[in-house]
Amino acid sequence: MKLSFFETARYQASKPLPTEWPVPSGSYDPEAGARAYRGMIERLELVEALGFDWVSVSEHHYSPRILTPSPIVSAAFLAAHLKKIKIALLGPIIPQSNPVRVAEEIAMLDTMAQGRLIVGLLRGTSNESLTYDLNPLEARERTDEGMELVLKAWTEPQPFGWQGRHYRYRTISIWPRPLQQPYPPTFALGTSRESCDFAARHRLGCGVSYGSFESVGKATRYYRERCAHYGWQPAPEQIIYRANMLLADSDDEAQEALRKLPGQAPFTMRPGVRDAMMTLDSRNIAGEARAPIVSGALPTTFVGSPDTVVEQVRRCRDVVGAGVLDLSLHPPGSSSLDPLMRALELFGKKVLPRIRDI
């Protein structure tokens, strides 16, 4: 089992923040923001020393909960400070990006980071479409076309044009090309039938997140079925599972912390915006309908003492088939970084060494 730490550049406000998304930018404290990025590097130096294989960053907007609106900029900053650990871009959000620019910047970063880059291409949640005033109903089509374009830009040796439905370019010929050939390990992120089929068809990895073992296991089983249909078999490390983990010295302590977690997301939407997004956010898990994910708290999947969590990881491998766990160890709803640092130390000493061979 490979381990990835999900880094969010946690912002700690000196005073209470508004609780609706989008959070007014006037609430931002530049000094608190600077501290968040300094703390990110200090934390990840520990993560690297503990023996994690990857650190992951993702793309989110208009909220202090995840202070990484540009995962490529985040990854470049990390690559300059961390020497060994691989850096996983799990964004960028493709439908609101320029795919050629994404291909160029990732190729450039892969070269600068000496081949330490992992890439995940993402549709994103419907509220993210509001960031750049895009139609959420077009997100699936824009994602697929954009990912096709990124892959071709990395691999086509001659200049080419692209006249698609959502993207049009007269000439494309990116410089530099990725150091890792034909491109860095790349994943299509999502549990939908469309995402799993895209990953299988293009021989990419599959990334799933924030669901029970059984629910995301439906997606990974479908992904493996589609891989077989296209004539190949993915390795375990081609399946990533991102999840929350609440780790404590004892099961009782972990369960007590779980009971104290808030029952809703840290930042909610105004009712009118939320209802509109929930109507538009039509999704599925391997073809089966799922609830919209624009509101509500994300589940905490791994909960317990080191012994309990090791057994949960074993079950995750059996049910989901994931060879990479991408973990958030920060207790949801906690405004302090102290619980995160304690969980990191405990995980590094009493969990990580025991799950390597799972």
C-alpha positions as CSV (number, residue, x, y, z in Angstrom):
1,M,0.0,0.0,0.0
2,K,1.3,3.5,-0.9
3,L,0.4,6.5,1.2
4,S,-0.4,10.0,0.2
5,F,-1.1,13.0,2.5
6,F,-3.8,15.4,1.3
7,E,-2.5,18.9,1.9
8,T,-5.0,21.7,2.0
9,A,-2.8,24.7,3.2
10,R,-5.1,25.0,6.2
11,Y,-6.1,28.6,6.9
12,Q,-6.4,29.6,10.5
13,A,-8.4,32.8,11.0
14,S,-7.8,35.1,14.0
15,K,-11.6,35.8,14.1
16,P,-14.7,33.9,13.1
17,L,-15.4,33.7,9.3
18,P,-18.7,33.9,7.4
19,T,-20.1,30.4,7.0
20,E,-21.5,30.6,3.5
21,W,-19.8,29.9,0.2
22,P,-18.4,32.0,-1.5
23,V,-16.7,33.4,1.5
24,P,-16.2,37.2,1.1
25,S,-12.5,38.0,0.2
26,G,-12.6,40.9,2.5
27,S,-12.5,38.4,5.4
28,Y,-9.0,37.3,4.3
29,D,-6.1,38.2,6.5
30,P,-2.8,38.3,4.5
31,E,-0.7,37.4,7.5
32,A,-2.9,34.4,8.2
33,G,-2.5,33.3,4.6
34,A,1.3,33.7,4.7
35,R,1.3,31.6,7.9
36,A,-0.8,28.9,6.2
37,Y,1.8,28.4,3.4
38,R,4.8,28.5,5.8
39,G,3.0,25.9,7.9
40,M,2.3,23.8,4.9
41,I,6.0,23.4,4.1
42,E,6.9,22.7,7.8
43,R,4.2,20.0,8.0
44,L,5.2,18.4,4.7
45,E,8.8,18.2,5.7
46,L,7.5,16.0,8.6
47,V,5.3,14.0,6.2
48,E,8.3,13.4,4.0
49,A,10.5,12.3,7.0
50,L,7.7,10.0,8.2
51,G,7.9,8.1,4.9
52,F,4.8,9.0,3.0
53,D,5.1,8.3,-0.7
54,W,3.1,11.3,-2.0
55,V,1.7,14.6,-1.0
56,S,-1.4,15.6,-2.9
57,V,-2.9,19.0,-3.6
58,S,-6.2,19.9,-5.3
59,E,-8.1,22.8,-6.8
60,H,-10.8,24.7,-4.9
61,H,-12.1,28.3,-5.0
62,Y,-13.6,31.0,-2.9
63,S,-13.1,29.3,0.4
64,P,-10.4,29.2,3.1
65,R,-11.0,25.6,3.8
66,I,-8.6,24.5,1.0
67,L,-6.3,27.3,0.2
68,T,-5.0,26.0,-3.1
69,P,-6.9,27.6,-6.0
70,S,-4.1,26.7,-8.4
71,P,-2.7,23.2,-7.7
72,I,0.0,23.6,-10.3
73,V,1.4,26.7,-8.5
74,S,1.1,24.7,-5.2
75,A,3.0,21.8,-6.6
76,A,5.7,24.0,-8.0
77,F,6.2,25.5,-4.5
78,L,6.3,22.1,-2.9
79,A,8.7,20.7,-5.5
80,A,11.1,23.5,-4.7
81,H,11.1,22.7,-1.0
82,L,10.7,18.9,-0.8
83,K,13.4,16.7,-2.1
84,K,12.1,13.1,-2.3
85,I,8.4,12.8,-2.0
86,K,6.2,12.6,-5.1
87,I,3.8,15.4,-5.7
88,A,0.3,14.5,-6.8
89,L,-1.9,17.1,-8.6
90,L,-5.4,15.7,-7.9
91,G,-6.9,18.5,-9.7
92,P,-6.7,20.5,-11.8
93,I,-10.4,21.0,-12.7
94,I,-10.3,20.4,-16.4
95,P,-13.7,21.9,-17.6
96,Q,-12.8,25.4,-16.3
97,S,-9.2,25.3,-17.5
98,N,-7.3,25.8,-20.8
99,P,-6.3,22.2,-21.5
100,V,-3.3,23.3,-23.6
101,R,-2.0,25.5,-20.8
102,V,-2.5,22.6,-18.4
103,A,-0.5,20.3,-20.6
104,E,2.3,22.8,-20.9
105,E,2.5,23.6,-17.3
106,I,2.4,20.0,-16.1
107,A,5.1,19.1,-18.6
108,M,7.2,22.0,-17.4
109,L,6.7,21.1,-13.7
110,D,7.4,17.4,-14.3
111,T,10.7,18.4,-15.8
112,M,11.5,20.8,-13.0
113,A,10.6,18.3,-10.3
114,Q,12.8,15.7,-12.0
115,G,9.9,13.3,-12.7
116,R,8.3,13.4,-9.2
117,L,4.9,14.3,-10.5
118,I,1.6,12.4,-10.4
119,V,-1.4,13.9,-12.2
120,G,-5.2,13.6,-11.7
121,L,-7.6,15.2,-14.1
122,L,-10.9,16.2,-12.5
123,R,-14.4,17.3,-13.4
124,G,-15.0,19.1,-10.1
125,T,-18.2,19.9,-8.3
126,S,-21.0,22.0,-9.8
127,N,-20.4,24.9,-7.5
128,E,-16.9,25.2,-8.9
129,S,-18.5,26.1,-12.3
130,L,-19.7,29.3,-10.7
131,T,-16.1,30.4,-10.3
132,Y,-15.7,31.1,-14.0
133,D,-19.4,31.4,-14.9
134,L,-19.6,28.1,-16.8
135,N,-22.6,25.9,-17.4
136,P,-22.5,22.9,-15.0
137,L,-24.6,20.9,-17.5
138,E,-21.6,21.0,-19.9
139,A,-19.0,19.9,-17.4
140,R,-18.9,16.2,-18.3
141,E,-18.5,17.0,-22.0
142,R,-15.9,19.7,-21.4
143,T,-14.0,17.3,-19.0
144,D,-13.8,14.5,-21.5
145,E,-12.8,16.7,-24.4
146,G,-10.3,18.6,-22.3
147,M,-8.6,15.4,-21.0
148,E,-8.4,14.0,-24.6
149,L,-6.7,17.2,-25.6
150,V,-4.2,17.1,-22.7
151,L,-3.2,13.6,-23.5
152,K,-2.8,14.3,-27.2
153,A,-0.7,17.5,-26.4
154,W,1.7,15.3,-24.4
155,T,2.1,12.6,-27.0
156,E,1.7,14.0,-30.5
157,P,5.2,14.7,-32.0
158,Q,4.0,17.0,-34.7
159,P,2.0,20.3,-34.5
160,F,-1.7,19.7,-34.8
161,G,-5.0,21.6,-34.7
162,W,-8.0,20.9,-32.6
163,Q,-11.6,21.8,-33.5
164,G,-13.8,20.4,-30.8
165,R,-17.1,21.4,-29.4
166,H,-15.7,23.2,-26.4
167,Y,-12.1,23.9,-27.4
168,R,-10.6,25.2,-30.6
169,Y,-6.9,25.7,-31.4
170,R,-5.3,26.4,-34.8
171,T,-1.9,25.0,-33.8
172,I,-0.7,23.0,-30.8
173,S,3.0,21.9,-30.2
174,I,3.9,22.1,-26.5
175,W,7.4,22.8,-25.2
176,P,8.7,21.2,-23.0
177,R,7.3,17.8,-23.1
178,P,7.0,15.8,-19.9
179,L,10.2,14.3,-18.5
180,Q,8.3,11.1,-17.7
181,Q,7.4,9.5,-21.0
182,P,4.9,9.4,-22.5
183,Y,3.6,11.4,-19.5
184,P,3.5,11.3,-15.7
185,P,1.3,8.6,-14.0
186,T,-2.2,10.0,-14.8
187,F,-5.6,9.3,-13.2
188,A,-9.1,10.2,-14.2
189,L,-10.8,11.2,-10.9
190,G,-14.4,10.4,-10.2
191,T,-16.8,7.6,-9.5
192,S,-19.1,8.0,-12.4
193,R,-19.6,5.5,-15.2
194,E,-18.3,8.1,-17.7
195,S,-15.1,8.8,-15.6
196,C,-14.3,5.1,-15.1
197,D,-14.8,4.3,-18.7
198,F,-12.6,7.2,-19.8
199,A,-9.9,6.0,-17.5
200,A,-10.1,2.4,-18.8
201,R,-10.3,3.4,-22.4
202,H,-7.1,5.5,-22.2
203,R,-5.3,3.1,-19.8
204,L,-5.2,5.7,-17.1
205,G,-5.5,5.2,-13.3
206,C,-8.8,5.7,-11.5
207,G,-9.2,8.0,-8.4
208,V,-12.3,7.7,-6.1
209,S,-13.0,9.6,-2.9
210,Y,-15.2,10.3,0.1
211,G,-17.6,7.4,0.0
212,S,-17.9,4.1,1.9
213,F,-15.9,1.1,0.8
214,E,-19.0,-0.4,-0.7
215,S,-20.0,2.7,-2.7
216,V,-16.6,3.5,-4.2
217,G,-16.0,-0.2,-4.6
218,K,-18.8,-0.2,-7.1
219,A,-16.9,2.3,-9.2
220,T,-13.6,0.6,-9.0
221,R,-15.1,-2.8,-9.9
222,Y,-16.7,-1.1,-12.9
223,Y,-13.4,0.5,-13.8
224,R,-11.6,-2.9,-13.7
225,E,-14.4,-4.5,-15.8
226,R,-14.0,-1.7,-18.4
227,C,-10.2,-2.2,-18.4
228,A,-10.8,-5.9,-19.2
229,H,-13.1,-4.9,-22.0
230,Y,-10.3,-2.7,-23.5
231,G,-7.8,-5.5,-23.1
232,W,-5.7,-4.7,-20.1
233,Q,-5.5,-5.0,-16.3
234,P,-4.7,-2.1,-13.9
235,A,-2.2,-2.5,-11.2
236,P,-3.3,-1.8,-7.6
237,E,-1.3,1.5,-7.6
238,Q,-3.5,2.7,-10.4
239,I,-6.5,3.0,-8.0
240,I,-6.4,5.9,-5.6
241,Y,-8.9,6.3,-2.7
242,R,-9.0,9.7,-0.9
243,A,-10.7,9.6,2.5
244,N,-10.8,11.2,5.9
245,M,-9.1,9.4,8.8
246,L,-9.8,10.0,12.5
247,L,-6.9,8.4,14.3
248,A,-6.5,8.3,18.1
249,D,-4.6,6.3,20.8
250,S,-7.8,4.2,21.5
251,D,-11.1,3.3,19.8
252,D,-13.0,5.1,22.6
253,E,-11.1,8.3,22.1
254,A,-11.6,8.2,18.3
255,Q,-15.3,7.5,18.6
256,E,-15.8,10.3,21.1
257,A,-14.0,12.7,18.6
258,L,-16.3,11.4,15.8
259,R,-19.4,12.2,17.9
260,K,-18.2,15.7,18.3
261,L,-17.8,16.4,14.5
262,P,-20.2,18.9,13.0
263,G,-23.1,17.4,10.9
264,Q,-22.7,19.8,8.0
265,A,-20.0,21.2,5.7
266,P,-17.8,24.0,7.2
267,F,-19.0,26.4,4.5
268,T,-22.6,26.1,3.2
269,M,-24.4,27.8,0.3
270,R,-27.3,30.2,0.3
271,P,-30.5,28.1,0.0
272,G,-31.3,29.4,-3.5
273,V,-27.8,28.7,-4.9
274,R,-27.6,25.3,-3.1
275,D,-30.9,24.2,-4.4
276,A,-30.0,25.2,-8.0
277,M,-26.6,23.4,-7.8
278,M,-28.2,20.2,-6.3
279,T,-30.6,20.2,-9.3
280,L,-27.8,20.5,-11.8
281,D,-25.4,18.2,-10.0
282,S,-26.6,15.0,-11.6
283,R,-24.0,12.3,-10.8
284,N,-23.7,8.5,-10.5
285,I,-21.5,5.8,-9.0
286,A,-20.8,3.4,-11.9
287,G,-24.1,4.3,-13.4
288,E,-26.2,4.2,-10.2
289,A,-27.7,7.5,-9.0
290,R,-26.0,9.2,-6.1
291,A,-26.9,12.2,-4.0
292,P,-25.5,15.6,-5.0
293,I,-22.2,16.5,-3.3
294,V,-22.5,20.3,-3.2
295,S,-23.5,20.4,0.5
296,G,-23.2,18.4,3.6
297,A,-20.1,17.1,5.5
298,L,-17.8,14.6,3.9
299,P,-17.8,11.2,5.6
300,T,-14.9,10.0,7.9
301,T,-14.2,6.5,6.7
302,F,-11.3,5.4,8.8
303,V,-11.9,5.8,12.6
304,G,-10.2,4.2,15.5
305,S,-6.9,3.2,17.2
306,P,-3.9,2.2,15.1
307,D,-4.9,-1.5,15.4
308,T,-8.4,-0.8,14.2
309,V,-7.3,1.5,11.4
310,V,-4.9,-1.2,10.1
311,E,-7.7,-3.6,9.9
312,Q,-9.9,-1.0,8.1
313,V,-7.1,-0.4,5.6
314,R,-7.0,-4.2,5.0
315,R,-10.7,-4.3,4.3
316,C,-10.4,-1.2,2.1
317,R,-7.9,-3.1,-0.1
318,D,-10.2,-6.1,-0.3
319,V,-13.3,-4.1,-1.2
320,V,-12.0,-1.1,-3.1
321,G,-8.8,-2.6,-4.5
322,A,-7.0,0.7,-4.0
323,G,-3.2,0.5,-3.9
324,V,-2.9,4.2,-2.9
325,L,-4.6,5.9,0.1
326,D,-4.8,9.7,-0.1
327,L,-5.5,10.7,3.5
328,S,-6.8,13.8,5.2
329,L,-5.8,13.4,8.9
330,H,-7.2,16.8,10.0
331,P,-10.3,16.2,12.1
332,P,-13.2,17.9,10.1
333,G,-14.4,21.0,11.9
334,S,-11.3,21.5,14.0
335,S,-9.9,25.0,13.9
336,S,-6.6,23.9,15.4
337,L,-3.6,22.2,13.7
338,D,-2.6,20.4,16.9
339,P,-4.8,17.4,16.4
340,L,-3.5,17.0,12.8
341,M,0.1,17.0,14.0
342,R,-0.6,14.5,16.7
343,A,-2.4,12.3,14.2
344,L,0.5,12.5,11.7
345,E,3.0,11.4,14.4
346,L,0.8,8.5,15.5
347,F,0.1,7.4,11.9
348,G,3.7,7.6,11.0
349,K,4.9,5.5,13.9
350,K,2.1,3.0,14.5
351,V,0.1,2.7,11.2
352,L,2.2,3.4,8.2
353,P,4.9,0.7,8.8
354,R,2.2,-1.9,9.3
355,I,0.2,-1.3,6.1
356,R,3.1,-1.3,3.6
357,D,2.6,-5.0,2.7
358,I,-1.2,-4.8,2.5
